[in-house]
């Protein structure tokens, strides 16, 4: 198997995450939502709870595992974008969280591993 470009890998990772979350009963209501603070890869709902997903994909562990790329600075940006989402959609008094979906693609056998890390702000 050949290595994908960063853009191809990101697109594949988001598609895999979307499909995985849908199978788990998460309703995806937005993807690649952008404001001046940054972007949220996927926004979903589980019941009345909003979930903001950061999707990280890797095809090598040379620079660490996908979830290790989500640091406190990135989480602060996601939190600001989440508040913008609520404001722009006139949503208040809401239950919400930020989760990480880590996708690892093995370039040798094209095997995919998915890790869902919930409530990363806690």
C-alpha positions as CSV (number, residue, x, y, z in Angstrom):
1,X,0.0,0.0,0.0
2,X,1.2,3.5,-0.7
3,X,1.3,6.3,1.7
4,X,-1.5,9.0,1.3
5,X,-0.8,12.7,1.2
6,X,-1.8,14.7,4.3
7,X,-4.9,16.0,2.6
8,X,-5.9,12.5,1.4
9,X,-5.3,11.1,4.8
10,X,-7.3,13.8,6.5
11,X,-10.2,13.3,4.1
12,X,-10.1,9.5,4.6
13,X,-9.9,10.0,8.4
14,X,-13.0,12.2,8.5
15,X,-15.0,9.8,6.3
16,X,-14.0,6.8,8.5
17,X,-14.9,8.8,11.7
18,X,-18.2,9.9,10.2
19,X,-19.2,6.4,9.3
20,X,-18.0,5.0,12.6
21,X,-19.9,7.6,14.6
22,X,-23.1,7.0,12.6
23,X,-22.8,3.3,13.3
24,X,-22.6,4.2,17.0
25,X,-25.8,6.2,16.8
26,X,-24.3,9.7,16.6
27,X,-26.2,12.1,14.4
28,X,-23.7,14.2,12.4
29,X,-25.1,17.7,12.0
30,X,-22.1,19.5,10.6
31,X,-18.6,19.0,9.3
32,X,-15.6,21.3,8.9
33,X,-17.4,24.1,10.8
34,X,-15.2,27.2,10.7
35,X,-15.0,30.5,12.5
36,X,-12.2,33.0,13.1
37,X,-10.9,30.8,15.9
38,X,-10.5,27.7,13.8
39,X,-12.3,24.6,12.6
40,X,-14.2,21.7,14.1
41,X,-14.0,18.5,12.0
42,X,-17.4,17.0,13.0
43,X,-20.3,18.1,15.1
44,X,-22.7,15.5,16.3
45,X,-25.6,15.0,18.6
46,X,-26.4,12.1,20.9
47,X,-29.9,12.7,22.3
48,X,-29.8,16.4,23.4
49,X,-26.0,16.4,23.9
50,X,-23.8,18.2,21.3
51,X,-20.4,16.6,20.6
52,X,-17.6,18.4,18.9
53,X,-15.2,15.9,17.3
54,X,-11.5,16.5,16.5
55,X,-10.4,13.9,14.0
56,X,-6.8,13.0,13.8
57,X,-5.4,10.5,11.3
58,X,-1.9,9.0,11.0
59,X,-0.4,6.3,8.8
60,X,2.9,6.2,10.8
61,X,3.7,6.4,14.5
62,X,7.0,8.2,13.7
63,X,5.5,11.5,15.1
64,X,3.3,9.8,17.7
65,X,-0.2,8.4,17.7
66,X,-3.0,10.5,16.3
67,X,-4.6,11.4,19.6
68,X,-1.2,12.8,20.9
69,X,-1.5,15.6,18.3
70,X,-4.5,17.1,20.2
71,X,-2.9,19.5,22.7
72,X,-4.4,22.1,25.2
73,X,-4.0,24.9,22.6
74,X,-6.0,23.0,20.0
75,X,-8.7,22.2,22.6
76,X,-9.0,25.9,23.6
77,X,-9.5,26.7,19.9
78,X,-12.2,24.0,19.6
79,X,-13.9,25.3,22.7
80,X,-14.1,28.8,21.3
81,X,-15.4,27.5,17.9
82,X,-18.0,25.5,19.9
83,X,-19.2,28.6,21.6
84,X,-19.4,30.4,18.3
85,X,-21.5,27.5,16.9
86,X,-23.9,27.8,19.8
87,X,-24.1,31.6,19.4
88,X,-24.6,31.5,15.6
89,X,-27.4,28.9,16.0
90,X,-29.1,30.6,18.9
91,X,-28.5,27.6,21.2
92,X,-28.1,28.1,25.0
93,X,-28.4,26.0,28.1
94,X,-27.0,23.0,26.4
95,X,-25.1,19.9,27.3
96,X,-21.9,19.4,25.3
97,X,-18.4,17.9,25.2
98,X,-15.3,17.6,23.0
99,X,-14.2,14.2,21.9
100,X,-11.3,13.0,19.8
101,X,-11.5,10.3,17.1
102,X,-8.0,8.9,16.4
103,X,-7.7,7.0,13.1
104,X,-4.5,5.0,12.4
105,X,-4.1,3.5,8.9
106,X,-1.4,0.8,8.6
107,X,0.2,1.4,5.2
108,X,1.5,-2.2,5.0
109,X,-1.9,-3.9,5.1
110,X,-4.4,-1.0,4.9
111,X,-5.8,-2.0,8.3
112,X,-7.6,0.8,10.1
113,X,-7.7,1.3,13.9
114,X,-10.2,3.7,15.5
115,X,-10.0,5.1,19.0
116,X,-12.8,7.3,20.4
117,X,-11.7,9.4,23.4
118,X,-14.6,11.0,25.1
119,X,-14.9,14.3,27.0
120,X,-11.3,15.3,26.6
121,X,-11.8,18.6,28.5
122,X,-12.5,16.8,31.8
